[in-house]
């Protein structure tokens, strides 16, 4: 059930010190595996009458340690906080992962968790944190015996279609355009949100006006292609045919997310649009001209309308 979740960017910003059960991890996607861990922690915390918290790093440590660039994330930070709240988490800390944190010794970081959050239990999978990942499970259990906290090791082992759910699997499926499997792993539709901005308005000239989304450039998009989607304008949902790609018939340059909302009339410029990806329809391809493109879009729209 959705609840009020307090969000801070730093441990030192936590407004109130109270006994806390804390989960540490990236939680990118807040997928079914993450949800299984969090449900167990929330149930234990409710039983013991303590606060629940999640500490997640941003940017992702891999991005910093491996100098990774380009699109990577499954969810925006805002969405991650919302989805964590939906799991019953009271407090979310999106701690920046920078050079200072990177070189913080594990024992010193634990002291901060105790000082600012009054951590009584630390929850997670087979993780490690701190300088050179010295804060592994044996280290934390030994330190916990001295400092008055326990370690709950919970594996995020949830199986979908014969394989374990993980953020890396979801990223791989997105890159393959397999949004149906992505949605099964997330337990909800994968979505892209953004302000509707002006494109070249070519869709209007062929009878299929599209909403061009200004999506976060670090969000990992599904593979180039056409998708059956739902587009949310405020509280109203529309069936939409959405293209992700370079539009090779038109210009073949930058990757865009463009949604044609079926049965919609009005102006979307400047509004926020949420597009939920349901099924992959076909790969992106280059057509001989606008007439062939228009014919294919009409076929795509009819297929998507029948499907959704």
N, C-alpha and C positions, 0 to 999 in steps of 0.2 A: 504494500500500500504506500502511495506517495506521502511523504511527510516533509516537514520543514527541515532542511539540511543546512547546517552552518558551514560556510566555505571560507577558508583562509589560505593565503599563499605561503605563509611562513609559520613554523612552530611557535615563534615568539608572538604571533598575532592571535593565538588561542585566547579567548577572552576570560575563560573560567577554568580553573583547575579542578577536576573531579575524577574519581576512579574511572578508568577507561580500558576497554578492550580494543586493541588496535591491530588492523591488518595492514601489512606493507606489501606493495607490489605495483606493477605498472597499470594493471586493470584496464588496458586499452581495449575498448569494445564492451567491457562488462558483459562478457559472454556467459554461456550456461555453466562453464567450469568455474568462473569467478563467482557467479551467483550461488553455486553450491557451497563454496567456502563461506561466503558472506552470510548465507542463511544459518549455517551452523554457529557462526560467531554471534549473530544477532540473537538467536535463540538462547545461547548461553548467557549473553549480557542481560537480556530481559529477565531471565531466571534469577540472576544475581543482582539485578537492580543497578547496573552500571551503564555508562555511556559507550556507544559504539563509534569508532573512528576508522578512517582509511587514510593512510599516507601514501600518496602516489607522486612520483617524480615527473617534472616537466622542465625541459625536454626529456625524452626517454634517454636513460643512461647510454644505451647503444648509440644513439645519435651523436653523443658527445665523445664517447670513448673510441668509436670507430669512424669519426668524422663523416657520418652519413648525411647526405643531402637529398632533396627531392621529397615527393609525397611518401608518407609512411603510415600515418595514424588512421585508425579505424573510426575513431570518434574525436570530435572537438573536446576541449577541456570542459566547456559549458555542458555539453551533452553527457560527458563522463560523470560530472558532478550530479546531474539530474538522475542518471541511471543508478548511481550509487545510492542516492536518496530513496529511490524506488525500492531498494533492497532493505531499507530500514536503517541506513547509516545516519547517525546524528551529526557527525563532523567529518569534513573532508579537507585534508591538507594537501595542496598541490605544490609541494616543495620544489623550488628551482634546483635543477641539477647543474651545478657550475663547478669551477675549479676549487672553490672553498669546500663544498660538500664532497667533491671527489676525493679530496685529501684528508677528510675528517676521519679519525680513527673510530672504529665501531663502538668502543666503550664510551667515547665522548658523545657520540650520537645518541646512544642509549640514555646517557645522563640527561640529554636535552629532552628526550621523550618522557622521562620520568619527571623532570623539572616543570615542563610546560603542560603536559597532558595527564600527569599522574597515571602513567601506563601500568596496568596490573597484569595484563596478558598480551602477548604478541602472537598474532595469527598469520598463517601463510603456508605456502608450499615449501619445497626444498630450496629456500632462497638464501642469499648471503648479501650483506651490505657492508659499507665502511671501506676504508682504504685497503686496496688489494683484496676486497671481499673477505676480510678476516672475520666479519661477524656472521659466521655460519651457525648452524643449529647447535652443535656441541658447545661452541663458544657462548652463545646466547643462554643456553640452559645453565651453564656454569655461572655466568654472570647473574642470571636471574635468581639463582639460589642465594647469592650474596646480596642482591639489591631488592629482592621482594617482588619479583614478577615471574610468571611462568610462560612457557612457550608451547603453543598448540600447533602442531604440524598437521595440516589438512591438505591432502592432495586434491587438486582441481580436476578429478578424473571423471569426466562425463563423456559418454560415447554417443556419436551420431553417425549413422550409416557405416558402422563398422570401424570407425577411427575416432581417436580422442580429439575433443574440442580444444583448440588453442588459438592464440592470436596469430601465430605464424601460419596456421592452416587457413584461417579466415583471410589473411592477406593474400595467400596463394590463390584461394578461390576467387577473390576479387580480381586478381590479375588475369584469371582465366575467364572472367565474366560469369562465373557460376554463382549468381546471386541467390538462387533458390537454396543452395547448400549453405551459403553465408547466413541466410535468414534462419535456417534450422539451428546453426551453431550459436547465433545471437539470441534466439528465442523471440525475435521481433524483426521487422523489416529493416534492412540497411537503408540509411537515408543520407541525402545531401541537402543542406539548407544554405540559403544565401539570398542576398538582395537581388531582385530582378533588375538587370541593367540593360542598356541599349546595345544591341548587336548591329549587324548590317541590315537587319529588317528584311532580309531576302525571303524569309518564310511567308511574309504577308503577300508577296507578289505571286506566289504559287498556291495561295489558298490555305496555307498551314502556318499561321503565325506561331512563333515559339517564344517562351520566356527563357531568357539567357541568364543563368545563375552566376553570381560572383561568389563561387565556392572558395573555401579556405585552401590555399595552395599547398598546404602540407597534408591535406586529407587524401588518402588513397582512394582513387576512383575505380569503379569497375572497368574492365577492359573496354576498349572502343567498340561501339555497337549500338544497336537499338534495343530498348527495354520496355516492357510493360510495367508501368509505374502508377502510383497514386500521387497526386499533387495536392497539398493542403494549402488553401488560401484562408488564413485565419482558422475557423472551426469547420470550414466546408471542404469536403474531399471531392476531387475530380479524378476520373480516369485520364491518364496521360500517356502519350507516346514520347519517350525521352531518348535523345541521341547523345551519346558520349563520344567525343572524338574530334578529329581534325577537319571534318567536312571536306573530303578530298574533291568532291564534284565542284565545290565552290571556291575554296582557297587553299585547303590543306595545310594550314599553319597551326595556330595555337589550339590546344585541347579545350573544348567547351562542353558544358552541360546545358542542353536546350530541351525544354519540355513543351510539347504541344498539348494543351488541355482540351479534352473533348467537351463539347457543349458549354464552353465558357465564353462569355461576352464581357468585355470590360478592359480596363487598363491596369496592368500589373506593375508598371515601372515604379521602382522605389519601394515596393512591398517585399516582405520576406516570404519566400516560398520554400516549403519542405517537400522534397521529392523522395518517395519510398520506392525502392526497386524490388519488383516482385519476380519477373521472369526475363530471361534473355531471349530476344526474338531472332536477331540475326547479327552477324558481324558487320562492321562498317565497310562499305565498298564504294568505289568510284564508278559513277554512271556516265553514259555517253553524253548526257546533257540534262537540262532541267526538266524536259518532258519525261524522260525515263525515270528521273528522280521522283517527280511528282506521282507517277504511276505506282512506284514502289512504296512511297509514303502512304498513299491511299490504301494499298494492300496491308501495310503495317497497321494502320489505324483500325481497319476492319478486323484484323486478327486480334488486336489488343482489346477492342471493344467486346468481342465474343469471349475472350479469355477472362476478362475482369468484370 
